[in-house]
Amino acid sequence: MLGTLHYRMPTVLSFLHFLGFMTPDDIARKLEEFHGHLGPFAAVGWRMGQAARTALGAGKLRARVFAGPAPPISCIVDGVQVSTSCTLGKGNIWVINAKKPEAEFTSESGAVWVALRNEVADHIAQTMSRATERSLAMEILNMPEERLLEVKRQ
């Protein structure tokens, strides 16, 4: 039972957030537990996954994350894993080396492409440091989706 609960925890978390039961502080704690610290790119990944969940519903997702092979941009992958239950171990997430943070999500109901808006990426690049990474992450978790992400149903 515990193994099943642990395995399904990302799906449960996504569903609770989808219904409005998780606050940005709750999400921040979950990201910290999984990723080891809270930074802006893990928060971006969470938000990308949530945008996909909103567009595609609660079914099983597959994700292709264009995020580069090294931190900090690769931290997006952890946020996507936490928010969607797509994991490297299950083989339903693929990481593609790229410089612009984007992701494509597919499910039985269709596909959606999600990208970090250039102005937000520039803001992160200009202000990110060890001292500001947590506050930037919280800013991203609280930012309206339309200001943060470009989302296109395919």
C-alpha positions in Angstrom: 0.0 0.0 0.0 2.7 2.5 0.9 4.6 1.8 -2.3 1.4 2.4 -4.3 0.8 5.6 -2.5 4.3 6.9 -3.0 4.1 5.9 -6.7 0.9 7.8 -7.2 1.8 10.8 -5.1 2.7 13.1 -8.0 -0.7 12.4 -9.6 -2.5 13.1 -6.3 -0.6 16.3 -5.9 -1.4 17.4 -9.4 -5.1 16.6 -8.9 -5.2 18.5 -5.6 -3.6 21.6 -7.1 -5.9 21.3 -10.1 -8.8 21.5 -7.8 -7.3 24.4 -5.9 -6.4 22.6 -2.7 -2.7 23.3 -2.8 -1.3 26.7 -2.1 2.0 27.9 -3.6 3.6 27.2 -0.3 2.4 23.6 -0.4 3.8 23.3 -3.9 7.1 24.8 -2.9 7.5 22.2 -0.1 6.8 19.4 -2.5 9.3 20.7 -5.0 11.9 21.1 -2.3 11.3 17.5 -1.1 11.8 16.1 -4.6 14.4 18.4 -6.0 16.4 19.2 -2.9 15.9 23.0 -3.0 13.5 25.5 -4.4 14.6 27.3 -7.6 12.9 29.2 -10.4 13.3 26.5 -13.0 11.8 23.7 -10.9 8.9 26.1 -10.4 8.7 26.7 -14.1 8.5 22.9 -14.7 5.7 22.6 -12.2 3.8 25.4 -13.9 4.3 23.8 -17.3 3.0 20.5 -16.1 0.0 22.2 -14.5 -0.7 24.1 -17.8 -0.7 20.7 -19.6 -3.0 19.2 -17.0 -5.4 22.1 -17.4 -5.4 21.8 -21.2 -5.5 18.0 -21.4 -7.3 16.8 -18.3 -6.4 14.2 -15.7 -5.5 11.3 -18.0 -2.0 9.8 -18.4 0.5 12.2 -19.9 3.7 11.9 -21.9 6.2 14.7 -21.9 9.1 15.9 -24.1 10.9 18.5 -22.2 13.4 20.8 -24.0 15.5 21.9 -21.1 19.2 21.2 -21.6 21.4 18.7 -19.8 22.7 20.9 -16.9 21.4 23.0 -14.1 19.8 25.4 -13.7 17.6 25.0 -16.8 17.5 21.2 -16.5 15.7 21.7 -13.1 12.6 22.1 -15.2 12.5 18.4 -15.7 12.1 17.8 -11.9 9.2 20.3 -11.7 7.5 18.5 -14.7 7.9 15.1 -13.0 6.4 16.3 -9.7 3.4 18.0 -11.4 2.5 15.4 -14.0 3.7 12.0 -12.7 5.7 11.6 -15.9 9.0 10.1 -14.7 12.2 9.0 -16.2 11.8 5.6 -14.5 8.4 5.0 -16.2 9.8 6.2 -19.5 7.0 8.6 -20.2 9.2 11.7 -20.2 12.0 12.5 -22.6 14.6 15.3 -22.1 15.9 17.0 -25.2 18.9 19.3 -25.2 17.8 22.8 -25.9 18.4 26.3 -24.7 14.8 27.6 -24.6 12.6 26.1 -21.9 9.7 24.4 -23.7 7.7 21.2 -23.3 5.3 19.2 -25.4 2.7 17.1 -23.5 0.5 14.5 -25.1 -2.4 12.3 -23.9 -5.3 10.5 -25.4 -7.2 13.8 -25.5 -4.6 15.6 -27.6 -1.4 17.6 -27.3 -0.2 20.9 -25.9 3.0 22.8 -26.3 4.1 25.0 -23.4 7.0 27.5 -23.4 8.4 30.0 -20.9 7.8 33.5 -22.1 11.0 35.3 -23.2 10.5 38.2 -20.9 10.2 35.9 -17.9 13.3 33.9 -19.0 15.2 37.2 -19.3 14.0 38.3 -15.8 15.3 35.0 -14.3 18.6 35.3 -16.2 19.1 38.9 -15.0 18.1 38.4 -11.3 18.9 34.7 -10.4 21.5 34.0 -7.7 21.6 31.7 -4.7 20.2 34.6 -2.6 17.2 35.2 -5.0 16.4 31.7 -6.3 13.7 31.0 -3.7 12.0 34.3 -4.1 12.0 34.0 -7.9 10.5 30.5 -7.5 7.7 31.8 -5.3 7.1 34.7 -7.8 6.8 32.1 -10.6 4.4 29.9 -8.5 2.2 32.9 -7.9 2.4 34.5 -11.4 -0.7 34.4 -13.7 -0.2 31.7 -16.3 -0.8 34.0 -19.2 2.1 36.2 -18.1 4.4 33.2 -17.4 3.8 30.7 -20.2 2.8 30.4 -23.8 0.4 27.5 -24.1 -0.8 26.2 -27.5 -3.2 23.3 -27.9 -2.1 21.3 -30.9 
